[in-house]
Amino acid sequence: MKISYVFTCGRLESLFKILCLIQQGEGHDTSEDKKIIEQFRKDITLGRTFEETELYQRIEKSEEKIVINRLNNILRDKPPHQNKFDLDEYKTGAWSEFSDYKLAIRFSDAKTALSQKHFEKTGEYMTSRGIAKLTGFNPTNIKNMLNHKRSVVKKMLSTLEKLAKEY
């Protein structure tokens, strides 16, 4: 699937919201953050590149490992700049990034639950390799999903959640 520039901009907006969520918590919603998002949308609509925006600069300066890894993932397939703005595509990009973040959190929670149950039985925590042996999945893919370096595969998520429940 070819990813458009506007789709990528939508993903960056969600990544900024994720950064704010990590740094400030769920209940903390500032008007400054909303102004930055509104300005970002205006700038993108007017044809500025996302690299020139304050929103992108804040994301880039972040030291949060999750945000850094997700930004690298977003920029891996960076499409060329385009002046045409499509709101639906922008919203789809924003939804896509936030949805994947929520799946990654579920994946991490399932891994933690499985690891905790394994610890109670054996006295050792479950590693990515241990999960790979139980599921047949590639341990590198498991590790990359846990570190937000790769999008979550829904089949792997459902398998891990089921395994954590039944273990």
N, CA, C and O atoms as a DFTB+ gen file, in Angstrom:
668 C
 N C O
     1  1       0.840      -1.181       0.000
     2  2       0.000       0.000       0.000
     3  2       0.887       1.247       0.000
     4  3       1.800       1.365       0.818
     5  1       0.623       2.144      -0.890
     6  2       1.372       3.389      -0.969
     7  2       0.749       4.396      -0.005
     8  3      -0.454       4.656      -0.049
     9  1       1.577       4.948       0.851
    10  2       1.098       5.876       1.863
    11  2       1.270       7.301       1.352
    12  3       2.336       7.665       0.856
    13  1       0.219       8.101       1.476
    14  2       0.275       9.478       0.989
    15  2       0.865      10.406       2.050
    16  3       0.969      10.053       3.225
    17  1       1.239      11.581       1.610
    18  2       1.797      12.597       2.495
    19  2       0.766      13.045       3.535
    20  3       1.096      13.199       4.711
    21  1      -0.460      13.250       3.110
    22  2      -1.520      13.706       4.014
    23  2      -1.824      12.634       5.061
    24  3      -2.056      12.950       6.228
    25  1      -1.824      11.369       4.645
    26  2      -2.022      10.247       5.571
    27  2      -0.927      10.272       6.638
    28  3      -1.203      10.086       7.823
    29  1       0.314      10.501       6.211
    30  2       1.445      10.585       7.136
    31  2       1.262      11.744       8.108
    32  3       1.569      11.606       9.292
    33  1       0.771      12.875       7.633
    34  2       0.521      14.030       8.503
    35  2      -0.526      13.696       9.568
    36  3      -0.394      14.104      10.722
    37  1      -1.548      12.964       9.184
    38  2      -2.554      12.525      10.151
    39  2      -1.941      11.635      11.221
    40  3      -2.272      11.750      12.401
    41  1      -1.050      10.750      10.803
    42  2      -0.357       9.878      11.757
    43  2       0.491      10.704      12.727
    44  3       0.569      10.385      13.914
    45  1       1.124      11.762      12.222
    46  2       1.941      12.620      13.085
    47  2       1.090      13.332      14.134
    48  3       1.522      13.498      15.275
    49  1      -0.123      13.756      13.751
    50  2      -1.008      14.384      14.737
    51  2      -1.315      13.406      15.871
    52  3      -1.264      13.772      17.045
    53  1      -1.631      12.171      15.516
    54  2      -1.916      11.177      16.551
    55  2      -0.688      10.900      17.401
    56  3      -0.802      10.706      18.611
    57  1       0.482      10.879      16.780
    58  2       1.708      10.645      17.540
    59  2       1.942      11.773      18.542
    60  3       2.408      11.525      19.654
    61  1       1.625      13.000      18.161
    62  2       1.730      14.126      19.088
    63  2       0.776      13.936      20.269
    64  3       1.141      14.196      21.416
    65  1      -0.433      13.488      19.987
    66  2      -1.399      13.234      21.062
    67  2      -0.912      12.112      21.976
    68  3      -1.099      12.173      23.192
    69  1      -0.291      11.093      21.395
    70  2       0.273       9.994      22.186
    71  2       1.392      10.528      23.078
    72  3       1.481      10.163      24.250
    73  1       2.241      11.385      22.528
    74  2       3.317      12.003      23.306
    75  2       2.747      12.774      24.490
    76  3       3.240      12.644      25.611
    77  1       1.718      13.573      24.250
    78  2       1.079      14.338      25.327
    79  2       0.483      13.403      26.372
    80  3       0.578      13.668      27.570
    81  1      -0.123      12.323      25.927
    82  2      -0.718      11.342      26.833
    83  2       0.352      10.710      27.720
    84  3       0.150      10.554      28.924
    85  1       1.479      10.351      27.133
    86  2       2.568       9.733      27.887
    87  2       3.163      10.724      28.886
    88  3       3.413      10.368      30.038
    89  1       3.389      11.958      28.453
    90  2       4.045      12.946      29.304
    91  2       3.135      13.535      30.373
    92  3       3.588      13.813      31.483
    93  1       1.852      13.729      30.052
    94  2       0.979      14.466      30.953
    95  2      -0.127      13.635      31.577
    96  3      -0.779      14.093      32.515
    97  1      -0.354      12.439      31.089
    98  2      -1.419      11.607      31.620
    99  2      -2.740      11.863      30.920
   100  3      -2.880      12.800      30.134
   101  1      -3.711      11.002      31.225
   102  2      -4.991      11.046      30.518
   103  2      -5.828      12.277      30.825
   104  3      -6.443      12.844      29.921
   105  1      -5.863      12.696      32.067
   106  2      -6.738      13.793      32.464
   107  2      -6.218      15.166      32.085
   108  3      -6.957      16.147      32.168
   109  1      -4.963      15.258      31.670
   110  2      -4.336      16.548      31.396
   111  2      -4.453      16.897      29.914
   112  3      -3.759      16.322      29.075
   113  1      -5.334      17.838      29.603
   114  2      -5.557      18.243      28.216
   115  2      -5.441      19.763      28.153
   116  3      -6.347      20.476      28.585
   117  1      -4.330      20.257      27.619
   118  2      -4.100      21.698      27.648
   119  2      -4.547      22.383      26.366
   120  3      -4.579      21.791      25.287
   121  1      -4.885      23.639      26.529
   122  2      -5.272      24.427      25.358
   123  2      -4.055      24.684      24.469
   124  3      -4.201      24.870      23.260
   125  1      -2.859      24.696      25.056
   126  2      -1.637      24.881      24.264
   127  2      -1.468      23.737      23.265
   128  3      -1.126      23.965      22.105
   129  1      -1.711      22.504      23.720
   130  2      -1.608      21.347      22.828
   131  2      -2.638      21.435      21.703
   132  3      -2.341      21.119      20.551
   133  1      -3.845      21.866      22.046
   134  2      -4.893      22.011      21.029
   135  2      -4.515      23.074      20.000
   136  3      -4.783      22.914      18.809
   137  1      -3.890      24.164      20.465
   138  2      -3.454      25.222      19.545
   139  2      -2.373      24.700      18.597
   140  3      -2.368      25.032      17.412
   141  1      -1.469      23.893      19.118
   142  2      -0.399      23.324      18.289
   143  2      -0.994      22.425      17.212
   144  3      -0.564      22.462      16.059
   145  1      -1.985      21.615      17.590
   146  2      -2.639      20.721      16.623
   147  2      -3.385      21.526      15.567
   148  3      -3.288      21.232      14.375
   149  1      -4.131      22.545      16.002
   150  2      -4.871      23.384      15.046
   151  2      -3.916      24.083      14.078
   152  3      -4.181      24.156      12.878
   153  1      -2.801      24.597      14.612
   154  2      -1.823      25.265      13.755
   155  2      -1.203      24.276      12.768
   156  3      -0.957      24.618      11.612
   157  1      -0.955      23.056      13.225
   158  2      -0.408      22.009      12.350
   159  2      -1.361      21.739      11.187
   160  3      -0.941      21.661      10.033
   161  1      -2.640      21.598      11.507
   162  2      -3.635      21.346      10.457
   163  2      -3.679      22.499       9.450
   164  3      -3.750      22.278       8.241
   165  1      -3.634      23.745       9.973
   166  2      -3.643      24.910       9.083
   167  2      -2.406      24.908       8.187
   168  3      -2.497      25.130       6.979
   169  1      -1.249      24.652       8.799
   170  2       0.004      24.654       8.033
   171  2      -0.004      23.609       6.929
   172  3       0.415      23.887       5.805
   173  1      -0.475      22.416       7.240
   174  2      -0.516      21.336       6.250
   175  2      -1.507      21.690       5.139
   176  3      -1.244      21.452       3.960
   177  1      -2.651      22.261       5.531
   178  2      -3.657      22.665       4.549
   179  2      -3.109      23.730       3.602
   180  3      -3.435      23.749       2.415
   181  1      -2.272      24.617       4.144
   182  2      -1.697      25.696       3.332
   183  2      -0.479      25.246       2.525
   184  3       0.063      26.024       1.739
   185  1      -0.046      24.006       2.710
   186  2       1.034      23.481       1.889
   187  2       2.418      23.476       2.514
   188  3       3.387      23.123       1.842
   189  1       2.544      23.859       3.788
   190  2       3.854      23.780       4.444
   191  2       4.228      22.319       4.650
   192  3       3.354      21.462       4.775
   193  1       5.514      22.037       4.687
   194  2       5.943      20.666       4.978
   195  2       5.803      20.425       6.471
   196  3       5.904      21.359       7.267
   197  1       5.570      19.178       6.854
   198  2       5.371      18.911       8.278
   199  2       6.640      19.138       9.088
   200  3       6.565      19.384      10.291
   201  1       7.814      19.058       8.443
   202  2       9.074      19.284       9.152
   203  2       9.192      20.717       9.672
   204  3       9.932      20.968      10.622
   205  1       8.476      21.649       9.063
   206  2       8.529      23.062       9.449
   207  2       7.588      23.392      10.605
   208  3       7.610      24.519      11.100
   209  1       6.779      22.464      11.040
   210  2       5.748      22.760      12.042
   211  2       6.247      22.543      13.462
   212  3       7.162      21.757      13.707
   213  1       5.626      23.258      14.388
   214  2       5.970      23.119      15.804
   215  2       5.614      21.722      16.310
   216  3       6.342      21.148      17.119
   217  1       4.505      21.183      15.839
   218  2       4.077      19.845      16.261
   219  2       5.172      18.820      15.950
   220  3       5.530      18.013      16.808
   221  1       5.689      18.852      14.755
   222  2       6.746      17.911      14.364
   223  2       8.018      18.153      15.179
   224  3       8.679      17.202      15.594
   225  1       8.358      19.419      15.408
   226  2       9.563      19.739      16.185
   227  2       9.465      19.172      17.603
   228  3      10.448      18.669      18.148
   229  1       8.283      19.257      18.187
   230  2       8.089      18.710      19.543
   231  2       8.238      17.197      19.553
   232  3       8.855      16.630      20.455
   233  1       7.671      16.550      18.547
   234  2       7.788      15.090      18.454
   235  2       9.256      14.707      18.290
   236  3       9.746      13.787      18.944
   237  1       9.942      15.419      17.417
   238  2      11.336      15.099      17.114
   239  2      12.251      15.299      18.322
   240  3      13.236      14.576      18.478
   241  1      11.936      16.271      19.173
   242  2      12.747      16.543      20.362
   243  2      12.452      15.583      21.509
   244  3      13.193      15.545      22.491
   245  1      11.394      14.822      21.393
   246  2      10.984      13.923      22.466
   247  2      12.049      12.871      22.749
   248  3      12.736      12.398      21.845
   249  1      12.167      12.521      24.016
   250  2      13.089      11.459      24.413
   251  2      12.338      10.189      24.805
   252  3      12.946       9.222      25.265
   253  1      11.015      10.192      24.623
   254  2      10.207       9.014      24.933
   255  2      10.498       7.924      23.909
   256  3      10.333       8.135      22.708
   257  1      10.930       6.763      24.382
   258  2      11.324       5.663      23.493
   259  2      10.180       5.248      22.567
   260  3      10.392       5.017      21.376
   261  1       8.977       5.154      23.112
   262  2       7.819       4.756      22.305
   263  2       7.614       5.745      21.155
   264  3       7.389       5.339      20.015
   265  1       7.692       7.028      21.457
   266  2       7.469       8.067      20.446
   267  2       8.580       8.049      19.396
   268  3       8.307       8.176      18.203
   269  1       9.817       7.894      19.829
   270  2      10.949       7.835      18.892
   271  2      10.783       6.664      17.930
   272  3      10.950       6.820      16.721
   273  1      10.454       5.495      18.469
   274  2      10.292       4.311      17.624
   275  2       9.124       4.455      16.655
   276  3       9.224       4.067      15.491
   277  1       8.019       5.013      17.138
   278  2       6.859       5.188      16.267
   279  2       7.148       6.236      15.181
   280  3       6.708       6.082      14.042
   281  1       7.884       7.294      15.528
   282  2       8.249       8.304      14.533
   283  2       9.132       7.686      13.447
   284  3       8.926       7.934      12.259
   285  1      10.106       6.890      13.853
   286  2      10.959       6.217      12.863
   287  2      10.136       5.328      11.943
   288  3      10.399       5.249      10.743
   289  1       9.140       4.662      12.512
   290  2       8.261       3.804      11.719
   291  2       7.447       4.635      10.717
   292  3       7.279       4.234       9.565
   293  1       6.954       5.769      11.155
   294  2       6.170       6.648      10.278
   295  2       7.035       7.187       9.140
   296  3       6.597       7.233       7.990
   297  1       8.255       7.592       9.462
   298  2       9.121       8.227       8.467
   299  2       9.822       7.236       7.548
   300  3      10.437       7.634       6.559
   301  1       9.735       5.962       7.865
   302  2      10.383       4.942       7.040
   303  2       9.907       5.018       5.590
   304  3      10.711       4.902       4.665
   305  1       8.618       5.212       5.395
   306  2       8.040       5.269       4.047
   307  2       7.616       6.688       3.690
   308  3       6.587       6.892       3.045
   309  1       8.415       7.667       4.112
   310  2       8.010       9.062       3.936
   311  2       7.748       9.391       2.465
   312  3       8.656       9.346       1.635
   313  1       6.509       9.716       2.162
   314  2       6.168      10.083       0.779
   315  2       6.614      11.512       0.475
   316  3       6.857      12.295       1.394
   317  1       6.721      11.850      -0.794
   318  2       7.101      13.222      -1.148
   319  2       6.000      14.215      -0.764
   320  3       4.821      13.867      -0.703
   321  1       6.413      15.453      -0.507
   322  2       5.463      16.503      -0.120
   323  2       4.449      16.752      -1.239
   324  3       4.777      16.717      -2.425
   325  1       3.229      16.999      -0.827
   326  2       2.188      17.339      -1.805
   327  2       1.369      18.490      -1.262
   328  3       1.169      18.596      -0.052
   329  1       0.903      19.335      -2.126
   330  2       0.131      20.504      -1.708
   331  2      -1.353      20.214      -1.571
   332  3      -2.062      20.938      -0.872
   333  1      -1.832      19.168      -2.225
   334  2      -3.256      18.836      -2.168
   335  2      -3.593      18.245      -0.795
   336  3      -2.930      17.313      -0.338
   337  1      -4.614      18.784      -0.146
   338  2      -5.014      18.312       1.181
   339  2      -6.348      17.588       1.084
   340  3      -7.312      18.115       0.529
   341  1      -6.395      16.380       1.626
   342  2      -7.620      15.576       1.645
   343  2      -7.943      15.263       3.107
   344  3      -7.246      14.473       3.744
   345  1      -8.996      15.880       3.633
   346  2      -9.348      15.735       5.041
   347  2      -9.635      14.287       5.412
   348  3      -9.233      13.839       6.486
   349  1     -10.315      13.555       4.556
   350  2     -10.627      12.157       4.861
   351  2      -9.356      11.322       5.001
   352  3      -9.246      10.482       5.894
   353  1      -8.420      11.561       4.122
   354  2      -7.159      10.827       4.180
   355  2      -6.376      11.202       5.441
   356  3      -5.740      10.350       6.062
   357  1      -6.430      12.472       5.809
   358  2      -5.772      12.958       7.019
   359  2      -6.360      12.266       8.253
   360  3      -5.628      11.772       9.111
   361  1      -7.684      12.242       8.324
   362  2      -8.366      11.600       9.456
   363  2      -8.067      10.106       9.505
   364  3      -7.896       9.537      10.582
   365  1      -8.004       9.474       8.334
   366  2      -7.696       8.047       8.274
   367  2      -6.292       7.788       8.806
   368  3      -6.071       6.813       9.525
   369  1      -5.350       8.647       8.462
   370  2      -3.987       8.510       8.970
   371  2      -3.930       8.674      10.480
   372  3      -3.250       7.914      11.170
   373  1      -4.651       9.672      10.993
   374  2      -4.689       9.909      12.438
   375  2      -5.312       8.719      13.158
   376  3      -4.804       8.263      14.183
   377  1      -6.412       8.224      12.611
   378  2      -7.085       7.071      13.216
   379  2      -6.175       5.846      13.175
   380  3      -6.086       5.104      14.153
   381  1      -5.512       5.638      12.065
   382  2      -4.647       4.475      11.879
   383  2      -3.538       4.432      12.925
   384  3      -3.289       3.385      13.522
   385  1      -2.876       5.554      13.148
   386  2      -1.760       5.597      14.100
   387  2      -2.256       5.368      15.520
   388  3      -1.658       4.597      16.271
   389  1      -3.352       6.035      15.895
   390  2      -3.853       5.880      17.262
   391  2      -4.390       4.471      17.484
   392  3      -4.214       3.904      18.563
   393  1      -5.031       3.910      16.490
   394  2      -5.541       2.543      16.578
   395  2      -4.393       1.554      16.766
   396  3      -4.485       0.640      17.585
   397  1      -3.313       1.738      16.006
   398  2      -2.162       0.847      16.148
   399  2      -1.518       1.002      17.521
   400  3      -1.046       0.022      18.097
   401  1      -1.495       2.214      18.047
   402  2      -0.955       2.445      19.388
   403  2      -1.769       1.675      20.428
   404  3      -1.208       1.040      21.321
   405  1      -3.088       1.737      20.305
   406  2      -3.942       1.010      21.251
   407  2      -3.730      -0.499      21.136
   408  3      -3.724      -1.201      22.147
   409  1      -3.555      -1.001      19.910
   410  2      -3.268      -2.432      19.722
   411  2      -1.924      -2.798      20.347
   412  3      -1.781      -3.868      20.939
   413  1      -0.943      -1.912      20.216
   414  2       0.376      -2.164      20.802
   415  2       0.297      -2.215      22.325
   416  3       0.986      -3.017      22.955
   417  1      -0.527      -1.377      22.911
   418  2      -0.718      -1.399      24.366
   419  2      -1.378      -2.715      24.774
   420  3      -0.971      -3.332      25.758
   421  1      -2.392      -3.147      24.026
   422  2      -3.033      -4.443      24.305
   423  2      -2.027      -5.581      24.179
   424  3      -2.026      -6.500      24.998
   425  1      -1.175      -5.527      23.163
   426  2      -0.158      -6.553      22.944
   427  2       0.796      -6.596      24.138
   428  3       1.129      -7.671      24.637
   429  1       1.224      -5.437      24.582
   430  2       2.124      -5.342      25.729
   431  2       1.451      -5.857      27.000
   432  3       2.076      -6.562      27.793
   433  1       0.184      -5.510      27.195
   434  2      -0.556      -5.981      28.373
   435  2      -0.708      -7.500      28.365
   436  3      -0.572      -8.145      29.404
   437  1      -0.991      -8.071      27.194
   438  2      -1.128      -9.531      27.080
   439  2       0.203     -10.211      27.361
   440  3       0.242     -11.251      28.018
   441  1       1.292      -9.634      26.870
   442  2       2.623     -10.195      27.121
   443  2       2.950     -10.124      28.609
   444  3       3.500     -11.071      29.170
   445  1       2.614      -9.010      29.246
   446  2       2.859      -8.849      30.676
   447  2       2.042      -9.859      31.482
   448  3       2.561     -10.464      32.419
   449  1       0.784     -10.043      31.130
   450  2      -0.072     -11.014      31.829
   451  2       0.474     -12.427      31.672
   452  3       0.531     -13.184      32.641
   453  1       0.871     -12.780      30.465
   454  2       1.440     -14.105      30.214
   455  2       2.735     -14.285      30.990
   456  3       2.962     -15.334      31.593
   457  1       3.570     -13.283      30.976
   458  2       4.845     -13.337      31.683
   459  2       4.627     -13.481      33.191
   460  3       5.345     -14.224      33.860
   461  1       3.640     -12.772      33.715
   462  2       3.337     -12.850      35.150
   463  2       2.845     -14.243      35.530
   464  3       3.260     -14.787      36.553
   465  1       1.971     -14.823      34.722
   466  2       1.474     -16.179      34.987
   467  2       2.607     -17.193      34.889
   468  3       2.679     -18.130      35.683
   469  1       3.481     -17.004      33.923
   470  2       4.633     -17.894      33.760
   471  2       5.558     -17.773      34.971
   472  3       6.107     -18.772      35.436
   473  1       5.731     -16.559      35.479
   474  2       6.568     -16.331      36.658
   475  2       5.999     -17.037      37.883
   476  3       6.742     -17.618      38.674
   477  1       4.675     -16.984      38.036
   478  2       4.030     -17.650      39.169
   479  2       4.231     -19.158      39.117
   480  3       4.341     -19.804      40.158
   481  1       4.279     -19.723      37.913
   482  2       4.458     -21.172      37.756
   483  2       5.915     -21.602      37.850
   484  3       6.223     -22.635      38.444
   485  1       6.812     -20.812      37.266
   486  2       8.203     -21.262      37.121
   487  2       9.220     -20.431      37.879
   488  3      10.342     -20.888      38.098
   489  1       8.861     -19.234      38.282
   490  2       9.823     -18.355      38.935
   491  2      10.651     -17.543      37.947
   492  3      11.555     -16.811      38.351
   493  1      10.351     -17.666      36.653
   494  2      11.057     -16.906      35.618
   495  2      10.039     -16.167      34.752
   496  3       8.919     -16.634      34.546
   497  1      10.451     -15.014      34.253
   498  2       9.570     -14.259      33.367
   499  2       9.645     -14.809      31.950
   500  3      10.674     -15.342      31.535
   501  1       8.558     -14.677      31.218
   502  2       8.472     -15.141      29.832
   503  2       9.149     -14.115      28.920
   504  3       8.869     -12.919      28.999
   505  1      10.023     -14.589      28.071
   506  2      10.716     -13.722      27.117
   507  2      10.018     -13.781      25.757
   508  3       9.095     -14.570      25.552
   509  1      10.469     -12.946      24.848
   510  2       9.937     -12.979      23.478
   511  2      10.214     -14.329      22.828
   512  3       9.397     -14.838      22.060
   513  1      11.367     -14.900      23.139
   514  2      11.696     -16.224      22.589
   515  2      10.770     -17.297      23.154
   516  3      10.359     -18.210      22.438
   517  1      10.446     -17.184      24.428
   518  2       9.515     -18.134      25.037
   519  2       8.138     -18.050      24.402
   520  3       7.495     -19.067      24.145
   521  1       7.698     -16.832      24.154
   522  2       6.408     -16.631      23.487
   523  2       6.471     -17.197      22.073
   524  3       5.521     -17.823      21.604
   525  1       7.591     -16.974      21.402
   526  2       7.756     -17.476      20.033
   527  2       7.675     -19.000      19.997
   528  3       7.103     -19.573      19.070
   529  1       8.247     -19.652      21.002
   530  2       8.187     -21.119      21.053
   531  2       6.749     -21.602      21.226
   532  3       6.354     -22.615      20.648
   533  1       5.975     -20.876      22.020
   534  2       4.585     -21.267      22.264
   535  2       3.665     -20.961      21.078
   536  3       2.697     -21.681      20.832
   537  1       3.973     -19.897      20.353
   538  2       3.067     -19.445      19.291
   539  2       3.544     -19.760      17.876
   540  3       2.740     -19.835      16.947
   541  1       4.836     -19.943      17.718
   542  2       5.392     -20.164      16.385
   543  2       5.700     -18.875      15.643
   544  3       6.071     -18.912      14.469
   545  1       5.553     -17.740      16.307
   546  2       5.840     -16.451      15.686
   547  2       7.322     -16.111      15.812
   548  3       8.025     -16.650      16.667
   549  1       7.779     -15.224      14.962
   550  2       9.169     -14.782      14.962
   551  2       9.434     -13.920      16.208
   552  3       8.727     -12.938      16.433
   553  1      10.450     -14.277      17.024
   554  2      10.715     -13.503      18.244
   555  2      11.108     -12.047      17.966
   556  3      10.822     -11.165      18.777
   557  1      11.752     -11.794      16.840
   558  2      12.122     -10.418      16.492
   559  2      10.875      -9.578      16.234
   560  3      10.811      -8.419      16.642
   561  1       9.895     -10.154      15.564
   562  2       8.639      -9.432      15.326
   563  2       7.929      -9.133      16.641
   564  3       7.382      -8.045      16.822
   565  1       7.937     -10.091      17.550
   566  2       7.313      -9.889      18.866
   567  2       8.001      -8.732      19.585
   568  3       7.339      -7.837      20.109
   569  1       9.320      -8.756      19.606
   570  2      10.096      -7.713      20.278
   571  2       9.849      -6.346      19.631
   572  3       9.694      -5.345      20.330
   573  1       9.813      -6.308      18.306
   574  2       9.582      -5.036      17.609
   575  2       8.193      -4.476      17.884
   576  3       8.027      -3.260      17.979
   577  1       7.198      -5.340      18.013
   578  2       5.849      -4.866      18.347
   579  2       5.813      -4.332      19.775
   580  3       5.158      -3.326      20.045
   581  1       6.510      -4.996      20.682
   582  2       6.552      -4.539      22.069
   583  2       7.267      -3.195      22.197
   584  3       6.946      -2.398      23.077
   585  1       8.230      -2.950      21.322
   586  2       8.993      -1.701      21.352
   587  2       8.428      -0.626      20.429
   588  3       9.055       0.417      20.241
   589  1       7.255      -0.865      19.851
   590  2       6.573       0.088      18.955
   591  2       7.395       0.389      17.706
   592  3       7.290       1.479      17.143
   593  1       8.207      -0.563      17.271
   594  2       8.998      -0.384      16.052
   595  2       8.291      -0.969      14.843
   596  3       8.742      -0.800      13.710
   597  1       7.189      -1.653      15.082
   598  2       6.464      -2.319      14.011
   599  2       4.979      -2.297      14.347
   600  3       4.604      -2.338      15.519
   601  1       4.145      -2.234      13.338
   602  2       2.696      -2.281      13.559
   603  2       2.305      -3.653      14.088
   604  3       2.917      -4.664      13.744
   605  1       1.283      -3.673      14.922
   606  2       0.819      -4.923      15.520
   607  2       0.036      -5.729      14.489
   608  3      -0.805      -5.198      13.764
   609  1       0.334      -7.018      14.442
   610  2      -0.402      -7.947      13.586
   611  2      -1.554      -8.493      14.428
   612  3      -1.327      -9.091      15.479
   613  1      -2.782      -8.289      13.969
   614  2      -3.954      -8.649      14.775
   615  2      -4.010     -10.133      15.106
   616  3      -4.453     -10.507      16.192
   617  1      -3.569     -10.976      14.191
   618  2      -3.562     -12.415      14.455
   619  2      -2.623     -12.737      15.621
   620  3      -2.937     -13.569      16.473
   621  1      -1.478     -12.071      15.646
   622  2      -0.534     -12.290      16.741
   623  2      -1.107     -11.772      18.057
   624  3      -0.934     -12.397      19.104
   625  1      -1.785     -10.640      18.002
   626  2      -2.400     -10.072      19.197
   627  2      -3.457     -11.009      19.759
   628  3      -3.456     -11.294      20.956
   629  1      -4.351     -11.487      18.918
   630  2      -5.425     -12.365      19.407
   631  2      -4.850     -13.676      19.945
   632  3      -5.344     -14.207      20.940
   633  1      -3.817     -14.197      19.297
   634  2      -3.179     -15.426      19.777
   635  2      -2.543     -15.203      21.138
   636  3      -2.682     -16.035      22.035
   637  1      -1.847     -14.089      21.298
   638  2      -1.185     -13.793      22.567
   639  2      -2.204     -13.548      23.678
   640  3      -2.007     -14.002      24.805
   641  1      -3.288     -12.835      23.376
   642  2      -4.326     -12.602      24.388
   643  2      -4.984     -13.914      24.808
   644  3      -5.246     -14.131      25.991
   645  1      -5.246     -14.776      23.850
   646  2      -5.848     -16.078      24.146
   647  2      -4.897     -16.920      24.992
   648  3      -5.318     -17.558      25.957
   649  1      -3.633     -16.921      24.632
   650  2      -2.628     -17.672      25.378
   651  2      -2.504     -17.151      26.809
   652  3      -2.392     -17.937      27.750
   653  1      -2.524     -15.840      26.971
   654  2      -2.426     -15.237      28.302
   655  2      -3.635     -15.600      29.158
   656  3      -3.508     -15.801      30.366
   657  1      -4.794     -15.681      28.537
   658  2      -6.017     -16.017      29.263
   659  2      -6.021     -17.481      29.706
   660  3      -6.454     -17.802      30.813
   661  1      -5.533     -18.365      28.829
   662  2      -5.610     -19.804      29.086
   663  2      -4.391     -20.374      29.797
   664  3      -4.432     -21.525      30.231
   665  1      -3.329     -19.630      29.931
   666  2      -2.069     -20.152      30.472
   667  2      -2.196     -20.532      31.930
   668  3      -1.226     -20.987      32.535
